[in-house]
Amino acid sequence: MQAKVFCDKLMINMELTSIERELLLLIRFFDQLGYALTCSQILKYLPGRHKTEEVIETLGGDRLANFIDERNGFYFSLGHGDLPEKRLSNYLVGIDKLKRARRMSGILKYFPWIKAIAIYGSLSFYNPRAEGDIDLFIIGASGRLWSARFFVNAFMKLFGLRPTEAKKKNKICPSYWVAEDDMNLQLTYGGSEDYFYRYCGVSSFWFIYDEDKIADKFFSANSWIRRDLPRWQPFDGGATLGDNLGNRIIKKILALAASLLAEKTYQAWQMKILPERYKAIQNKDQRVIIGDKIIKLHDNDRGESRNQEFKQTMANFFGYAAKL
């Protein structure tokens, strides 16, 4: 049973309204991620087509007073009063990691066939773990996705920039790739009823490098996200543009040289050295997806476990709430 369906049934039994259910689910889910939401974020990520005035009135109403609290503009569930301070401290960690990601994109933008680079997930919320690495989502040129990945990974390996089991902090992990001619990621996620993918997937993508307005095309290709989040809009974080003459000349020269080998050759080389843990689960679920148009290597993806944890959390929470 999906987490949302399970939790909806719990809350219907408590005679909560639709907007009250959605607010509690949203806030409780971000509690689980260790993140307190602002009112503007609640409006942005709240499912359903509720009026803004209704959302604000419900947030401050008596009916939810036993479940959620607010401090300094941050909303969280009762019992999670540490989240506003935690969010502020993680913000500083996020600033440092974002600077590192931008510096790396400033180098990678010169690599052949790199069209756009984005951060996503916890970093896009300025809520990363201090000891964690930095995940990048990269859009590559049509027909040259594996070629683009080859040179990026070779560069990362040469300069020791990729995360290892022994050292992950602030290392760069370009583990998510898609070709510019097929950017719809709907089928790579667990569905609209999976909260983790709703909030930490496409809706969290923040482009830090963008060539030829590829980011706009990406979000157009993934407009399905607005069915679940009607108020959501992509974040304009001031992506570095790749349309200057120098950048184009350098990329053109490098691409001409690298084109001496076929795309299939670059792909075969990389598949040969791909760790067995990826091969064992490739294309079985959304964790590891390997193809000509997409490369996603997230064997440690916690999406499903997060949803299961959330399901249990909500069961415990409403068992408590029913006693109030």
Residue pairs with C-beta under 8 A, 6 or more apart in sequence:
1 311
2 191
2 193
2 194
2 307
3 193
3 194
3 195
3 307
3 308
3 310
3 311
3 314
4 25
4 193
4 194
4 195
5 193
6 311
6 314
6 315
7 21
7 25
7 310
7 311
7 314
7 318
8 21
10 314
10 315
10 318
11 20
11 21
11 24
11 25
11 318
12 21
14 318
14 321
14 322
16 24
16 63
17 58
18 48
18 50
19 48
19 50
19 54
19 55
19 58
20 58
20 63
20 64
22 46
22 47
22 48
22 50
23 42
23 46
23 55
23 58
23 59
23 64
23 68
24 64
24 67
24 68
24 77
25 195
25 314
26 37
26 42
26 45
26 46
26 47
27 37
27 42
27 68
27 75
27 76
27 77
28 77
28 310
28 313
28 314
28 317
29 195
29 199
29 310
30 36
30 37
30 76
30 199
31 76
31 77
31 80
31 83
32 306
32 309
32 310
32 313
33 122
33 127
33 200
34 83
34 86
34 90
34 127
35 83
35 86
35 87
35 125
35 127
36 74
36 75
36 76
36 80
36 83
36 84
36 86
36 87
37 45
37 74
37 75
37 76
38 73
38 74
38 75
39 56
39 59
39 73
39 75
42 55
42 59
42 75
43 52
43 55
43 231
44 229
44 231
44 232
44 233
45 199
45 203
45 229
45 231
45 232
46 55
46 229
46 231
47 228
47 229
47 230
48 230
49 230
58 64
59 68
59 70
59 75
60 70
66 78
66 321
66 324
67 77
67 78
67 321
68 75
68 76
68 77
68 78
69 75
69 76
69 77
69 78
69 81
70 76
71 81
71 84
72 84
74 83
74 84
74 87
76 83
76 84
77 317
87 126
87 127
90 126
90 127
90 128
91 126
91 127
93 126
93 128
93 129
93 130
94 123
94 125
94 126
94 127
94 128
95 126
96 170
97 123
97 128
97 134
97 170
98 119
98 123
98 126
98 208
100 134
100 170
100 172
101 119
101 123
101 134
101 136
101 172
101 208
102 208
102 240
104 134
104 136
104 161
104 172
105 117
105 136
105 208
105 209
105 240
106 209
106 240
107 155
108 114
108 117
108 138
108 152
108 155
108 174
108 209
109 117
109 209
109 211
109 240
109 242
109 247
110 247
110 250
110 251
110 254
111 148
111 151
111 152
111 155
111 251
111 254
112 141
112 144
112 147
112 148
112 151
112 251
112 254
112 255
112 258
113 140
113 141
113 144
113 145
113 147
113 148
113 251
113 255
114 138
114 139
114 140
114 141
114 148
114 152
114 209
114 211
114 251
115 139
115 140
115 141
115 180
115 211
115 212
115 214
115 242
116 138
116 139
116 207
116 209
116 210
116 211
116 214
116 215
116 218
116 239
117 136
117 137
117 138
117 139
117 207
117 208
117 209
118 136
118 137
118 138
118 205
118 206
118 207
118 208
118 215
119 134
119 135
119 136
119 137
119 205
119 206
119 208
120 135
120 137
120 176
120 200
120 201
120 204
120 205
120 206
121 135
121 200
121 204
122 128
122 129
122 132
122 200
123 134
123 135
124 204
124 205
124 206
124 235
125 204
128 134
130 169
131 168
131 169
132 168
132 169
133 163
133 168
133 169
133 170
133 171
133 172
133 173
134 170
134 171
134 172
134 173
135 173
135 175
135 176
136 172
136 173
136 174
136 175
136 176
137 176
137 177
137 178
137 205
138 148
138 149
138 152
138 174
138 176
138 177
138 178
139 177
139 178
139 179
139 180
139 183
139 214
139 218
140 147
140 148
140 149
140 177
140 178
140 179
140 180
141 148
141 179
141 180
142 179
142 180
142 181
143 179
143 263
144 255
144 263
145 177
145 178
145 179
145 263
145 292
145 293
145 294
145 295
146 263
146 266
146 267
146 270
146 292
146 295
147 258
147 259
147 261
147 263
147 266
148 177
149 174
149 177
149 266
149 270
149 295
150 266
150 269
150 270
151 258
152 174
153 162
153 174
153 270
155 161
156 162
156 172
156 174
161 171
161 172
162 171
162 172
162 173
163 171
163 172
163 173
164 171
175 296
175 297
175 298
176 295
176 296
176 297
176 298
177 294
177 295
177 296
178 185
178 293
178 294
178 295
179 292
179 293
179 294
180 214
180 217
181 293
182 293
182 294
183 217
183 218
183 221
183 222
184 221
184 222
184 224
185 201
185 202
185 222
185 294
186 222
186 224
188 286
188 289
188 294
188 296
189 197
189 201
189 202
189 286
189 303
190 196
190 197
190 286
190 303
190 304
190 307
191 197
192 198
192 227
192 228
194 303
194 304
194 307
195 306
195 307
195 310
196 302
196 303
196 304
196 306
196 307
196 310
197 286
197 303
198 225
198 228
198 229
200 303
202 222
202 225
203 225
203 229
203 232
205 218
205 219
205 234
206 235
206 237
207 215
207 218
207 237
207 239
208 237
208 239
208 240
209 239
209 240
209 242
210 239
210 240
210 241
210 242
211 241
211 242
211 243
212 242
212 243
215 234
215 239
219 234
225 232
226 232
242 248
242 251
267 292
271 290
274 290
277 299
278 288
278 290
278 297
278 299
281 287
281 288
281 299
282 288
282 289
282 290
283 289
283 290
283 291
285 304
286 296
286 301
286 303
287 296
287 298
287 299
287 300
287 301
287 303
288 296
288 297
288 298
288 299
289 295
289 296
290 296
290 297
